[in-house]
Amino acid sequence: MATLDSKLVGVLGDRTTKVLRDLFGYTTVGDLLHHYPRRYLVRGELSNISELNEGDEVTILAEIFSASSRRLQGRKGNILEVIVTDGSAKLSLTFFNQAWREKELKVGKQGLFAGKVGVFNGKRQLAHPDYELIADGNDVDAAVEGFAGKYLPMYPASAKLPSWKIAQCIELAIGALDEVPDFLPESIREKYGYPTLHQALVQLHNPVDLDTAEKARQRITFDEAFLLQLLLLTRRQELKNLDAVARPACSGGLLDTFDASLPFELTAGQREVAREIAEDLAQPHPMHRLLQGEVGSGKTVVALRAMLSVIDNGGQAALLAPTEVLAAQHLRTIEKLLGPLSQGGMLGGSDIATQVTLITGSQSAAARKDALALAASGAAGIVIGTHALLGESVAFNDLGLIVVDEQHRFGVEQRDALKSKAQNPPHLLVMTATPIPRTVAMTVFGDLDVSTLRELPLGRQPITTHVIPVLEKPGFLERAWERITEEVSQGHQAYIVAPRISAGTPEDSDIDFLMGESSTEIASVEELGPLLSGGALKSVKVAPLHGRQSAEVKDATMRAFTDKEIDVLISTTVIEVGVDVPNATVMVIMDADRFGVSQLHQLRGRVGRGTSPGLCLLVTSALAETSARERLDAVAGTLDGFELSRIDLEQRREGDVLGVSQSGGRSHLRLLRVLRDESMIEQAREDASRILEIGLSQFPLLATELAEIQADAASEYIDKA
């Protein structure tokens, strides 16, 4: 008999095991049994051929409608074309130089046909499909039942290993399987009426009815949610047990002086979040908090106050940013907010002032040497940088707080690399400008406390967004350029965003993701600049900004734009987050359908940051009633980032949020969907919390399962990168 940990080779043999390992990375029985069916074919029902899409790897149950062979024109050989049908649509099967198959592929026969859907001369086809004919064509119900039971599972498959062959492998594995120990506490299983783990695995692959299959799927989906929440809550508990240096608020220090110098009042939301952070910093264990907020909600000021509180207690703060443009922008913003308080040891600086320094990968050797010295000596209370902060040469005198901006750009291991530079476990504040639905935050950032800023600072102006469909209304684009000229004539500035740096291959670093339904001629920064500066925008000062430029050029360009020496910035998405130029009032986003919903929301947040209203124009070649236009209409229709984040998540692949394919089959999140399974995730978190209160030692099988997940250092259960 076999267990979930048994090697597949002992059950299936060398050849089949090698195919499964090469295709899916499976090596154990448990790996294979966690390859779940996508759907089931009910016996006697044929597949819906009309729903097949080009490029899909499919298995269909169909009847042979016709079969004929002919010689190839102009060359040797012949082609056999078999037409199969489900009664409403037809599909072509083609075989080259295999005319002998015509003898067994008889009209009226039914069978399973598997392959990759292609299109030739406008017709969908499967070329050289694998197939399994049903023995008794007169009694399909009995034949299918004899072949694979009443419900035939359809698996994610490949040309090398079609669905029914996977089903045969799984049938052998289940036949050899000993009783599977169940790690889920019996009280929880009975509470929801779930089957045992052994029953669930068998019933999911070979159900007696669809209700049984659904209950088995719910059980295994709950397992994923429950183990995940147990892992995250355990991490949080472990963090609470770490010793950290408390950094409580000090009267009469940098923080008090800074608060007194602010020319504006904090919003009620900023004050509440600041209170939560202050309470965390005052504890003798590390703060682990996520600060999320709407675009322009004032996260930087809140984070800066936390940094100053740590500096008041003799520590330092490191701010990790994903790009050099954003790091340089943070430096300018913080120096501007602090004023003389950032000029410690300098002429004109305050007696209690600190210094702020910047460390990036492309700065000059002299600048880097000075910055490293300021960080190591402790003279710089605030050290801002990119991934360069993680380098071995970077040292701190007393790193007390790490602020990670745009957390989704960094992995856990990068966060930990920076933590290792602290003498004691540092406090951690993670910031994101991408609003996160509650369940996503609970699932992806479940080991962090969450603070949310929804309120915009006083005086912040609304942003109006319009879609410009250039194929339907080409004149609207000319009007967009006129609007930019008008805004510049009134003393304002503008952004023009393009998805590419230059013509040709898209720049992966500058594009969130590409989606179709648009023109093949994609706008680029290097093409737009000369075109506009010599044409529609010849009366204004235009400059490019993109990731291929040197750090010096990017910094000089941003400074010139901030100082109003440049009217229009033509840029890639390097301005997506953090860039704060209150005088910019207009943004035109070219080929807007090439960006994600949340990314468009972030981009338009660069305008309307001053006292004048903002305008965002989404230029697209996507036609009405396509999914691309629906996305753009959604962005134009609301400024609520939380609503848009749900839309974005629904349209993205779940793998963008949850675990990626990694080694260790049982650590995959294969079935869990954060929006569909919201209530289940919340229930799982409550149950996991109760189990931890009782004590894991009372549940030895569960403790073992969790330990195996924690020990799998090669794969994080959640990919937070």
N, C-alpha and C positions, 0 to 999 in steps of 0.2 A: 504493500500500500504506500501511497505517496502523501506528503504534506505540502503546504504552500511553498515551503522552502526547498523542496526536492528539485533536483536538476531535471530539466526537460528531456535531456538526452536519455535518461533512464526510462522515460515514458514513450517518447516519440522516435527515438533513434537519432543517429548523427545527422543524416541528410536533412530531415525536416527541421531539426533544431537549428541547424546552421542557417536555413532560410529565415526562420523566425528571428534569430539573433541579428542577421544582417539587415532585415527589413525594419524590425521594431526594437531591437535591443533586448529581447526577451531571453532569459536563461533559466528561469524557474517556473514551476507550475503556477505559482501565485501571479507571476508576470502575465502569463497567458490567460488566466481566468479573470484578470482585470482588463482584458481587451473586450469591451462591452459591445453588444449589438446596438446599431443605430436605430433599427426598426425591425419589424417582423412582417413577413409575408404570410397572410392567412391562406390555408390550403384552399384550392379552388379559385383563388383570386389572382388575376394577372397583374403585373406591375403597370403603373401609369407611365407609358413610354413618352407621352407628350410633355412630361415634366423634366425629362433628362436634359442636362446642360453640357455643352462642349467642354471637354477636359475632365469630366467626372469619371472616376473609377466606379463602375456600377456592376451589380448583379441583378438580372431581371428574370422573371418567370414569364415565358411567352410561348406562343404557338407558332409553328412554322407555316407561313402563308404560301411561299413559293421558293423554288430553288432552281438555279440554272447556271451553267458554266459556258464560257466563251473564250476564244483565243484572244490574246493581247495583240493589239494592232502595232505593227512595226517592229515587234521583237518576239523572241521565243517565250513560250509559257502560256498559261491560261489563268482565268480568274473565276472563282465560284462565288456567286452572289446569292445569299439566302435572305429572304425577307421574313421577318417575324412580326407578329402583331399582338396587341392586347385587346383587340376589338374596336378600338377607337383611333389608334395611331400605329404607324409602322416604323420599323427600324431595319436598316440594312446590315447584314453580316458579310464580310468579304474575306475570302481565303485565296491566296496566290499559290498556284501550282499544287493545289490539293483537291483536284477534281474528284478524287476517290471518296471524299467526304459526302458527296451527293447521294451515295448509296444509303447512308445512315440518317442523313438530315432530310427525312421524308415529310412531305406536306401533311399537316394534321398532327404531327408529333409535337409534344410539349417538353420543355426543358428549362434548365437554368443556363443563362448565357452571361459571361462576365468579360469585361474589358474596359478600355478607355474610350469614351465617347468622342468621336471626331466628326468633322463635316467635310464632305466632298461633293462638289457640284450642287451645293445648297441642301444636300440631304445628310441627316445624321447617320452615323454608321459605327460599327465596332469592327476593327480590322484584326483578323486572326484571334477572335475571342476564344477563351476557354469555355467549355460547355459540358453539361451533364444532362443527358436525355432521361426523361422519366420513362421507366420501363413499360408501363401499361398506359398507352395514350387514351384508352377508352374509359379509364377510371382514374382521372387526375387526382381526385381527393384521396383515394386510397394510396396512390403511388407516392404523392408528396408526403402523406403521413408516414408511409413506410420508409421513405428516404430520410426525413428529418423531423417527424412529429407533426402535430397539427399546425404549429406556428414555426415558420422557418426564420431563424435569426439572420439578419443582414449585417455583416461586420464591416468596419473600415478595412479596405483590402487593397491589393495591388495587382498588377498584371501577373506577377510571379506567383502570387498566392491569392486566388479568388476567395470570395466569402464562404462558399460551401466547403472549401478545403480547410479554411480556418475552423469552421463548425465541426468538421470531422476531427481535427486536432483537439479541440476543446472537449468533444465527446469522449475521446480517449483519456484526456486528463481527468475529467469528472469521474469516469469509470474506475480510475486508479486511486482516486482521492479518499483518504481516510477522513474520519470526522474532524472538522475544522474547529479548533478551540475558539470560543467567542469572547473577544476582549470587551465588548460593550456591556456595561453593567446590566444585569437582568431587570432591575427596576426601570431603567430608561427604555429598554426594549419592550417591556410590557406596557409602559406608559403610552407608547405610540402604536402598539400592535404590530411591531416589526417581526419578521422571521429571524431565525438564528442566522449567523454568518454563513454557515454551510448551506442552509436552505436558500438563502438569498443568492448565493453564487450559482447553485443548481437551477433555481427557478428563473433567474435572469437569462440564462443561456438556453434553457429548455422548459419554457413555461407551459402549464396545463391550460391557462387562459391569459388574456391580456391584463386582467386585474391583478393576477398573481405576479406577472412580470413587472407591473408598475409598482407594486408593493416592494418587490425585491430591489428595484431601482431606487426607490425612496430610501430604503434601508442603507444601501451602499453610499448614496449621496449624503445621507445624514452622517455616516461614518467619516466622510471627508470633512464635512463642516465641523463635526465634533472634535476630531483629532486636531484639526487646524486651530480651533479656538482653545483647546486644551494646551497646545503648544505655545500659543501666543500669551495666554494667561500665565503659564508656567514661566515664560521668559520675563513677564512683568513682575511676577513674584520674586524671581531670582534677582532682578535689578533692585527691587526694594530692599533686598538683603545685603546689597553691596554698601560699603562704607564710602561716603563722599565728603568733601569739605563743604559744610554749610556756608552759604553766601547770603546772609540776611541783609535787608536794607539798612543802610547806615545814614544817620542824620548828618547834614552838613557836608556831605561828600559830593562826588561828581554827579550822581544821579539827581540830588536835590538842586544843585546849581543848574544842571541841564533843564530840569523841569521849569525852573523859574525863568529861564531864558527863552523858552518856546514862544514864538509869536502867535500861536494858535492853541485852542483848547483840544484836548483829546476827546474823542467821541465816547459815549457811554460804553460802547462795545470795547474800545481800546482800553478803557480804565478797568473793565471787568477782566479782560484777558491778562492785563498787566498784574492784577491782583492774584490771579491763578498762578502766574509764573513766579511772582514774588514769594508766594507760599511754598512752591516747589523748591526754589533756590534756598529757602531757609531750612530745608530738611537735611538731615545727615546722610541721606541716600540720593542717588543721582536722579535729577529730573529727566524724564523722557516724554516730551510733549510735542504734539503736532499742532502747528499754527496754520490754519487754512483760512483763506478769506477771498472775498470778491476782488476783482481787479481794482487796484487803487484804494483799497480799504485801510491802508496805513500799517501794514505788517512790519515795515522796516523800522518805524519809530518804536514800535513795541519791542522788537528784537534788540534795538540799540539800548533801550532802557535796561533790558536784562544784562547786556554786556557791561554797562556802566555799574550796575549793582555788583557784578563779579569783580570788576576793577577796584571798586571801593573796598573790597575784602582782600585785596592784594593779589588777585588772580588775573588771568588773561582770557580773552575770547578769540576764537578763530571762526571766521565766516567763510564757508566753502561754497563757491559759486560754480555753475557748470560751464560758463564761457568767459573768455577774457573781457569781452565787451561788458558783460554783466558785472564781473568783478571790478572793473574800472569804474563802472557807473556807481556801484556800492561805495567805492572809495570817495568819489566826488560827493555823493549824497551825504555820507556820514561826516565828512570833513565840513561840508556846508552846514549841516545841522548842529555840529559841535562848535564850530567857530573857534575861538581862542582855546576852548577846552581840548582841542586836538593838537595843540602846539606845545606840548610839554617839553621843558628844557630849552625852548626857543625864545628869542626876544619877543616880547609882547604876549607870550603865552601865560595862562593862569598858573598860579602856584600849585593847584591841585590837578592840572591838566595831564593828559596822557598823550600818546602818539598813536597814529594810525598808519599802518604800512601795507604794502601790496606785494604778493609773491605770485608770479606767473611763469609759465614755461618759456616765454619768448622775450622776457625783459633782458636788458644788457647785463653783462657780468658784474659791472660796478654797482648797478641798482640792486641786483640780487644780493650781492655781498652785504650792502648796507641793510637791506630788509631782513636778511638772515640774522645779522648782528642785533638788530632792534628786537626781533622775536626772541632770540636766545637770552638776551640780557633782561628781558621783561620791560624795557623802556617803551615798547609798543604794547599798549594794553589791548589793542584791537589789530589782529592780523587777518587781512582779507586775501583770498587766493583761489586759484582753480585747483585742478588735480595736483598741481605742483606742490601744494601744501603737504601732500602725502609722501614727498621725497625724503630719502634718508638724511639729507643734509639739513632738513628743517627741524629745529628744536625750539622748545618753549621753556621759559623759566618756571611758569606755574599755569598750565592750561586748565582753566576751570569751567569753561563753557564752549561747546561747539554749536554753531548755528549752521545748519545745512539748508541752503536755498534751492528750491526746485528739487525736492527729494527724489522724484521719479527719474532724475538723470543720474543718480548714484546708487550703487549697490551696497548691501550690508557690509561687505568686506572692505569697501572704501571708507565707510563710516568708522568701522572698527580700526582701520589703519591709522586714522587721525586720533582716535581714542587712546591708542597705544603710546602716543607722545605725551600723555598726561601722567603725572606722578601718582595721582589718585583718580578713581573713576570720575570723569567729568560729567557735568550736566549737559543735556542734549536738547536743543530746540530745532525741530525740523519744520521748514516753511514750505508751503506750496500755494501758488496762485491759481491752481486749477481746483475749483470747488469739487468736493468729493461727496457723493451720496452717502448717507449714514452707514448703510450696510457695507459699502465698499471700504469706508474708513475702518469699520469694525473688522473687516476681513483682511485687508492688506496692511493696515496699521494697528492691528489689534493689541500690540504690545506697547502702544503709546497712548497717553491721555490726549484728548482732542479738544482744542480751543478753536472757535470759529468767529471770524469777523464778517458780519453781513452788512453793517452800516457803513456808508461812505462818509468821509470827512465833510464838514460844513463847507459850502461854497462849491463843491464838486459838481460839474455840469453834466447833464445827461448826454448820451451819444445817440445820434440818429443813424440808422443803418439802412442802406438801400442796395438792392441787387441790380446790376447793370448787365442785361443779357445781350451781348454784343452781336450775336447772329440775328436776333429778332429786332433789336433797336440799336444799330451801329452808331447813330448820331449821339447817343447818350454818353459814349466814351469821350467824344470831343467836348461835350459839356462838362465832364469831370475835370479835364485839363483846364478849362476856363474857370471852373470853381476854385481850383488850386491857385491860379493866377489872382483871382479876386481876393482870396484869403491872404495871400502874400502882400497884396497891395494895401491891406488893412493892418499889416504888421505881424501877421501870423505865419506859421510854418506848416509843412506837410511831409508825410511819409508816402512813398510808393513802394509796395512790397512785391517782390517777384519770387517764384518758387525755385529759380535756378540762378547760379552765378553767371554762367555763360551758356551758349547754345551747345547742345549735345547731351551728354549724360547728366541726369539730375544729381545734385550734390546731396548725398544721404544725410549729411550732418545738418543740412539746412531745410530738410523736408520731413514733416511728421510722417505722412504716408501719402502715396499717390493712389487716386481712385479714378476710374475711367469716365466715360461719357463727356468728354471735353475735346477741345481742339488738340491736334497733335503738335501744333506750333506753340510751344510753351514760352512765356516771357522770361527773359533773363536780365539781370542787373546790367551786365556789360553791353547788351544790345539796346536796352531802354534808355540808358544814359545819353549816348550820342543822338539817338532818335528824337528824344524829347527836348534836350537842350538846344538842338538845332532846329526845332520845330515848334510844337505847341507850347513849350515852356522856355523859349529862348529869352524871355524877358526876366527870368528869375535865375538865382544861383543854385545849381544842382550839383550834388556830389554822391558818389557811390559808397556803400558800406557792405562788406561781406567777409566771410570766414577765411578767405585765402589771403587777405591783406595782412601785413605785419601788425604786431601789437601797437607799434608806434603810430602807424597810419590810422588804424581803427580808433585809437585813443584821441589822436589829433582831430580826426573827423568828428567824433562825438563832442569834443570840446568846442569845436567851431560851430556845430549845430546848436549846442546849448547856449553859446554866446551870440547866437543869431547872425553869425557870419555866413551861414548856409541857409537857404530858404527851403529847399526840398531835398530830402534824403531818399535816394533810391537804394533799397536794402533787401537782403534776404531776411530770414526769420531770426537773425542774431539780435534783433530789437524786440523779440517776442516778450521777454519778461524783464522787469527791473528798470528799463529805460524810462526816465522821468524828465520830460521837457514840457513844462506847463504851457508854453507858448504854441505848441503844435495842436492844430485844430482839425486837420483833415488827413485821412488815410485812404489811399486807393490800393486795394489788394488785387493784383493781376492773377488770372487763373485761380480764383478763390476756391473753386471746386477741388483743387489739388491739395487742400489743407483739411485737417480735421476740425470738427465743430469747436472743441475746446481751444484749439490753437487759434482759430479765427477770433474767438472771444478774448483770448490773451492779447492778440495783435491789436485789436481795436481799442483795447484798454490803454494804449499809448497816447491816445488823443482824449480831449475833454478833461485834462488833468489840472487845468487852470480855472480861470473865471469865465472863459468863453465856451459855448457849446461845441461838442465834437461831432464830426461827420465821418462815417465810414462807408465806402463804396466798394461793393464786392463784384468785381468784373468776372464774367464767366461766359464760356461758349456752350455750356451745358443747356440742353433744351428743357422746356417746361415739362413738368410731370415725370421727370427722371429723378432717381434717388439723390443725385448730386444737387439738383435744384432744390429738392426738399430740404436738404441739409442747410443750404444757404438761406432759404426762406425761414427756417427755424432760427438761425442766428439773427436775421434781420427782424424777426418777430418778438424777440425778448432780450432783455439785458440781465436776466436772472441766470447767473453762472451755474447754479445748482440744477436748474431745470435743463440747461444745455448739457451739463455733464452726464445726465441720465440718457439724453438722446445720443450723445457721443458714445457712451458705453454700449447702448443697444445696437449701435451700428458697427462697433469694432469687434474683432475676434476676442473671445474671452481670454485667450492666452496673453493679451496685452495687459491684463490685470492680474490673472491668477497664474499659478505655477506653470512653468515651461516644462517641456519634455526633458526629463533628467534620468540618471541612473537610479535604480531602486524602484521597482514597479509600484510598491505600496505607498510611495511618497508622492504619487501623481494626484493632482486634482483633476480627475477626468470628467466627472459628471456635474460638479457643483457650478452653478451659475449665480452670480451675486445679485442680480436683479430678480430673476425668476424665483430664486430660493431665499428671498429676504426673510420671510417668517421662519424658515427652517434654520437659518444662520443665527437669528436671534434666540430661538429655542436652544440651539446647540450651545451658544455662549452661556446661557443661564444654567444649563445642565453641567457644562464643564466647570463653571464657577462653583456649583454645589459639590461636585466631586472633589475639587481641590480643598473645599472647606472640610469635608469629611476626612480627606487624606488619601493620597494615591496608594499608600501602603495597604489600604483595605481592598484594593483592586489589583492584584498582582499581574494578571494578564494584560490589563490596560496599561499598567506601569511599564511592562516589558515592551508593548507596542510603541508607547511614547518614547521610550529610551532608544529604540531602534531608529526612530525618525530623527531624534536629536543627535544620534551618533553618526548619521549619514552626512558627514562633513562635505562630501562631494556635491551635495545638492541641498540648497535651502528649500524648505517646504513651500515657501513663497518667494518668488523672484521679485525683489523690490527695486531692481535696477530700473 
